[in-house]
Amino acid sequence: MSEPSQHERKCPECAEMVGTGDRFCEGCGTDLLVHRTPVGGAPGPLGEACVACGNTELSADGYCERCGRSQPAARDRMECDLGVVAGVGDRGRHRSRNEDSMAFAWVGDPGSPRGVVAVVCDGVATTERADQASQAAADAALDVLTGALLDETDAAAVTAAAVDAAMATVTALAEQELPGSAPSCTFVSAVVTPERVTVGWVGDSRAYWLSDNGTGADDSRQLTVDDTVAAQLVAAGMDPAEAATVYHAHALSSWIGADAGDVTPHVVTLEPDGPGAVLLCSDGLWNYLPEAGELAGRRPAGSTPLAAAAELTGVALEMGGQDNITVVVIPHPLRSPGR
């Protein structure tokens, strides 16, 4: 087989030859400018052997054919590496299932990413089908944000549209005949271009800027402010330590769901003045490491996005893993996928 010419490349999905200027693959229709996590999440494959007895005959629904042991669910540990951006999701040590979700993509040609978009949603555990809600919200929002990068639309304006899409998708999951069943989740997103970072959020999933300057203690910072009772009290003037002790201090004051009422996302924009990384995470990480400087110090110097996400997830597990943990890392300046 002949090697592709300088004007050709292979489609990443079907391996058909396509021109370097082509937007879509003629063979399978893949959008050659959008590289994203799979719709529905990025679950790991079913293990090759039973975790209890070692038997390699496992049923399609995840049970050992010899001893009957249920195997770990695919969502228990999720990893996806797109080179420019990577994320890790973990059930943690104490939750029965993983109700966090992530979705991310980069747009552009392989040698020159135009930008990265990412979404992390944390399902509200007290609601029905929280895992479905979080993944549906993340996927719906990602579609909107990716379109904004392709069309070079203002990221701040499109973030509100992404939240609207997430809200509509999650609301559709609610069972109208069961008023208390409305699935719900939190939301945080980032649109990262060579020039700036645009972050939007609803709830208490967080975004951080982690500086590469030393440990990052001086320049690293939290970009979001939690939508919680405690945060509202602090904004009203209460001492943070006192606010944290108030009954239901960590209860959400805003979320994504059919019973959330009118929701307006918060949006902030950052123009980095040096190298670093954007971190999106659920409270499974920041409950242990809430300060930006601490997170920056735990991010290995020179690490790939996947290695950084895995390291921070591992820290949360070592410190107790009480909740689901999701970590997405986007280095800035943007790097090519192969670096």
SULLIN-V92704 format. One line per field, one symbol per residue. ss: DSSP state (h for helix, s for strand, l for the rest). phi: phi as a letter, one per 20 degrees, with the letter a starting at -180 (. if undefined). psi: psi as a letter, one per 20 degrees, with the letter a starting at -180 (. if undefined). A space follows every 10 residues. Layout:
ss: ???
phi: ???
psi: ???
This chain:
ss: lllllllsss llllllsssl lllsllllll sllsssllll llslllllll lllllllsll llssllllls lllhhhssss slllssssss llllllllls sssssssssl lsssssssss sssllllllh hhhhhhhhhh hhhhhhhhhh hlllhhhhhh hhhhhhhhhh hlllllllhh hllsslssss ssslllssss sslllsssss slllllllll sslllllshh hhhhhllllh hhhlllllll lslllsslll lllllsssss lllllsssss slhhhhllll lhhhhhhhll llllhhhhhh hhhhhhhhll llllssssss sslllllll
phi: .fffffdcbe ffedmffcff efecfffcnf ffedccfffn ocffffgebf fednfeedff endffednff egfffgbccb cdnfbbbccc fnecefbede bbbbbccpeg ebgerccbcc cdfffedflf ffffffffff ffgfffffff elegffffgf fffgffffff gfffefecge egfbbebbcb dddgebcddc bbocfcccdd fefmenfedf beedcgecgf fffffeoffg ffffefgmge ffdbbdrfde mfcdfecccc dgdafrbedd beffeffecf effffffeeg fmffgfffff ffffffffep lfcfcccccc fcffdfgee
psi: pqqqrijrrq pigijqpqqh jqhqphgijp oiiporqqpi rmqqqpqiqp igiipioprh jkqpigijpp qpqhihoppp ojfhqqqppq haiiqhrojq qqprqqpaqh inphrqqqpp popohjrqlh hggghggggg hggghghhgh ilqphghhgh hghgggghgh hiiqohinhj joqrrrpprp oorhhrpppq qpbjqqqqpo qjocijhgiq qpirpqmrgg hghghiiqph hghiiqpkhj qpiqrprhji bppoqqpqpp npjrqbqppp qrihgihhmh phhgghhiop pjqrgghggh ghghghghjh lhrqpppppo qpqqqqhi.
